[in-house]
Amino acid sequence: MIAPDLRGYGLSDKPPGGYDKRTMAGDVRALVEQLGHRRVSLVGHDRGARVAHRYALDHPEEVERLAVLDVIPTRAMFGRLDAQLARGFWHWLFHLQPDLPELLVGGHVESYLRWFFERWTYNRPAVEEAVPEYVRAFSAPGALRAAFDDYRATYPDDLEADEASAAAGDKLAMPLLALWGATGLTGRLPVLDIWREYAADVQGGPVEDCGHFLPEEQPEVVAERLLRFLIDG
């Protein structure tokens, strides 16, 4: 199992461009090839799930299984954007703006991150352990700009690519597992029904006593469900 930091995140480089999901998926694919693999199973949480989804759309013959954690497809998110959804996912629209997010968040990285940790978690003590690492990562030079550029690539690049895939009738054929936190924002949506518009073989369900941060809040439950899907089928 390999868990790379995506372009712009963690210990990875933070170049000035290339944050559309097709390019980011290409980064991961190049790593896979460098390591000598031809086919993979992909697991992604949040932004990583969007990269994994694009990887699977662009190279379906190379992806055996796909697991997505606490997301619906980007195209579905914006297609369903009403007042209630915008209120919950307001940060998407904020992060899309040029320069302003860096200006307002730059001196308050920990406070900004804690706003989400405090409101998007059910098992908050488990997430608290990870807070210093999140703060360290997003305080690195270029990290905030890269993270916001990830969102900025949504429009128009990612949505244009997603619309083109939909217009071509592209629908994922490999098995897809969708998991989400039962108490989180995504849990208010018909997650499996939405993914079935994009994939032919969909399974999954909510993770109980869990908000958005599945790997931190319920690591054992998430690991067990992922291994069962990836190994046992």
C-alpha positions in Angstrom: 0.0 0.0 0.0 1.3 3.4 -1.0 0.0 6.7 0.4 1.6 9.6 -1.5 1.1 13.3 -0.7 -0.7 14.9 -3.7 0.8 17.8 -5.6 0.8 20.8 -3.2 0.1 18.8 -0.1 2.3 17.5 2.8 5.9 16.8 1.8 5.2 17.0 -2.0 6.4 20.0 -4.1 4.1 23.0 -4.4 4.5 24.1 -8.0 2.7 27.2 -9.3 0.3 25.3 -11.5 -1.1 21.9 -12.4 -3.9 21.5 -9.8 -6.6 20.4 -12.1 -7.5 16.8 -11.2 -6.4 15.4 -14.6 -2.8 16.7 -13.9 -2.8 15.6 -10.3 -4.1 12.1 -11.4 -1.2 12.1 -13.9 1.2 12.7 -11.0 -0.1 9.6 -9.2 -0.1 7.5 -12.4 3.5 8.4 -13.1 4.4 7.3 -9.6 2.6 4.0 -10.1 4.5 3.5 -13.4 7.8 4.4 -11.7 7.2 1.8 -9.1 6.6 -0.8 -11.8 2.8 -1.3 -11.5 0.3 -1.4 -14.3 -2.9 -1.8 -12.5 -4.0 -0.3 -9.1 -6.8 0.0 -6.7 -7.3 3.6 -5.6 -8.5 5.0 -2.3 -9.1 8.7 -1.8 -10.6 10.9 0.9 -12.0 14.3 0.1 -9.7 16.1 -2.4 -7.8 12.8 -3.0 -11.1 11.1 -3.9 -11.6 13.7 -6.7 -8.1 12.9 -8.0 -8.9 9.2 -7.9 -12.2 9.6 -9.7 -10.5 11.5 -12.5 -7.7 8.8 -12.7 -10.4 6.1 -13.0 -12.3 8.1 -15.7 -9.2 8.7 -17.8 -7.6 5.3 -17.4 -10.4 2.8 -16.5 -8.4 -0.2 -17.8 -5.7 0.5 -15.2 -8.0 0.7 -12.1 -9.2 -2.5 -10.5 -11.2 -0.9 -7.7 -12.0 2.6 -6.5 -12.9 3.7 -2.9 -14.0 7.3 -2.3 -14.4 8.7 1.2 -16.9 11.4 2.2 -17.5 12.9 -1.3 -19.8 13.0 -4.2 -18.5 13.8 -7.7 -17.5 17.4 -8.3 -20.0 17.7 -11.1 -22.8 16.4 -8.9 -21.8 18.8 -6.1 -22.1 21.9 -8.3 -25.2 20.6 -10.1 -27.0 20.3 -6.8 -25.7 23.6 -5.3 -28.7 25.3 -3.7 -28.8 27.6 -0.6 -28.7 24.7 1.9 -25.7 23.0 0.2 -23.9 26.3 -0.3 -24.3 27.1 3.4 -22.7 23.8 4.3 -19.9 23.9 1.7 -19.3 27.6 1.7 -15.6 27.1 1.8 -15.6 25.8 -1.9 -16.8 29.2 -3.1 -14.4 31.1 -0.7 -11.4 29.0 -1.8 -12.2 29.7 -5.5 -11.4 33.4 -5.0 -8.0 34.7 -6.1 -5.6 35.9 -3.4 -8.2 36.6 -0.8 -8.1 33.3 1.0 -4.3 33.5 1.4 -4.7 37.0 2.8 -7.3 36.2 5.4 -6.1 32.7 6.4 -2.3 33.3 6.2 -1.8 34.5 9.7 -4.4 32.2 11.2 -3.7 28.7 9.9 -4.5 26.9 13.1 -7.6 28.9 13.9 -8.9 28.4 10.4 -8.3 24.6 10.4 -9.8 24.3 13.9 -13.0 25.9 12.7 -13.5 22.8 10.5 -12.2 20.3 13.0 -14.7 21.7 15.6 -17.7 21.6 13.3 -17.0 18.7 11.0 -16.1 16.0 13.5 -18.0 13.6 15.8 -15.0 11.9 17.4 -13.1 15.1 18.0 -10.5 13.8 20.5 -9.2 11.4 17.8 -8.8 14.3 15.3 -7.1 16.5 18.0 -4.0 14.3 17.8 -3.6 15.1 14.1 -4.1 18.9 14.4 -0.4 19.8 14.9 0.5 17.8 11.8 -2.2 19.6 9.8 -1.0 23.0 11.0 2.6 22.1 10.3 1.8 21.0 6.7 -0.4 24.0 5.8 2.1 26.4 7.4 4.9 25.3 5.0 5.9 27.8 2.3 3.5 27.7 -0.6 1.1 25.2 1.1 -1.9 27.5 1.5 -1.6 28.8 -2.1 -1.4 25.2 -3.4 -4.4 24.0 -1.4 -6.5 26.9 -2.6 -5.3 26.4 -6.1 -6.6 22.8 -5.8 -10.1 24.3 -5.3 -9.6 27.1 -7.9 -8.9 24.4 -10.5 -12.5 23.2 -10.0 -13.8 26.0 -12.3 -13.4 25.8 -15.1 -10.9 23.0 -15.5 -12.3 20.2 -13.5 -15.9 20.9 -14.3 -15.2 21.1 -18.0 -13.4 17.7 -17.8 -16.3 16.2 -15.9 -18.9 17.6 -18.3 -16.9 16.2 -21.2 -16.8 12.7 -19.6 -20.6 12.9 -18.9 -21.3 14.0 -22.4 -19.2 11.0 -23.8 -21.3 8.6 -21.6 -18.3 7.6 -19.5 -19.4 5.5 -16.6 -17.0 3.7 -14.3 -17.3 -0.1 -14.7 -14.9 -1.2 -11.8 -16.3 -1.8 -8.4 -16.7 1.4 -6.4 -17.0 1.7 -2.6 -18.4 5.0 -1.2 -18.1 5.6 2.6 -19.1 8.7 4.5 -19.4 10.0 8.0 -22.9 9.4 9.3 -23.0 12.7 11.1 -21.3 14.8 8.5 -22.5 17.1 5.7 -22.1 14.4 3.0 -24.5 12.2 5.0 -27.3 14.6 4.2 -27.1 13.6 0.6 -28.3 10.4 -1.2 -24.6 9.4 -1.7 -25.0 5.9 -3.2 -27.8 7.1 -5.6 -25.5 9.9 -6.8 -22.5 7.7 -7.3 -24.7 5.2 -9.3 -25.2 8.0 -11.9 -21.4 7.8 -12.4 -20.5 4.1 -11.8 -22.2 0.8 -12.6 -21.1 -1.2 -9.5 -21.5 0.8 -6.4 -21.6 -0.3 -2.8 -21.0 1.3 0.6 -22.7 3.2 3.4 -22.2 5.5 6.3 -19.6 5.1 9.0 -21.4 5.5 12.3 -20.2 7.9 15.0 -18.1 9.8 12.5 -18.0 13.1 10.8 -15.9 14.2 7.8 -12.4 13.0 8.9 -13.0 9.2 8.5 -9.4 8.0 8.8 -8.8 9.9 12.0 -12.2 9.5 13.6 -12.8 5.8 13.0 -9.5 4.3 11.7 -10.2 0.7 12.6 -13.7 0.7 11.1 -12.6 2.4 7.9 -9.5 0.1 7.5 -11.7 -3.0 8.0 -14.2 -1.9 5.4 -11.5 -0.9 2.9 -9.6 -4.1 3.3 -12.8 -6.2 2.9 -13.6 -4.3 -0.3 -10.0 -4.3 -1.7 -9.0 -7.9 -0.8 -12.2 -9.9 -0.5 -14.2 -8.1 -3.2 
